[in-house]
Amino acid sequence: MALDAAKPGFSTTIEALRLRTWLLGTGHQGLVIDQFTDEDFKFVVDDRADMHISSRDGSFYLGWFPSGRPGTEDDGWVLAVTGTATVPGYRVVFDTETPAQVVAAAVAEVIASSVPVRSR
C-alpha cells in the first residue's frame, strides 16, 4: 500500500484492514482433558472442582481451574514440565477465558514431544 503524503487524513478499506473474527470463549475443557489416559496420567478433582493431572513420574502437571486458581488473578490452566539437573523446566499459564482449543493445542504439542525413558 503506497502512502500519498499530499492528501491529509487516513483512508482505507475493510479489505485493506483484513478484519477477522477470532476464536473466543472458553470452549469445552474435554478437548484438553480427553488427551490424557489413565494408563499414563493420574487425575484428581479437588473440593473446588479443580482438576489436577500429572504424569505417573510427576514430571508433567496440568491444572484446570474453572473459577480461577486461588491466590491468582485469572489463572485458568497451568501446564508445567519439570526440568533436569542441566536443563530448566517451564510453566505456561492460560487465563480462564483462553479457548480450550488453544490450550489443547499446547498440551498436544507437549505430549507429542515427550519420549518415554528406557530402563537401564
Buried (B, 14 or more C-beta within 10 A) or exposed (E): EEEEEEEEEEEEEEEEEEEEEEEEEBBEBEBBBEBBEEEEBEEEEEEEEBBBBBBEEEBBBBBBBBEBBEEEEEBBBBBBBBEEEEEEEEEBBBBBEBBBBBBBEBBEEBBEEEEEEEEE
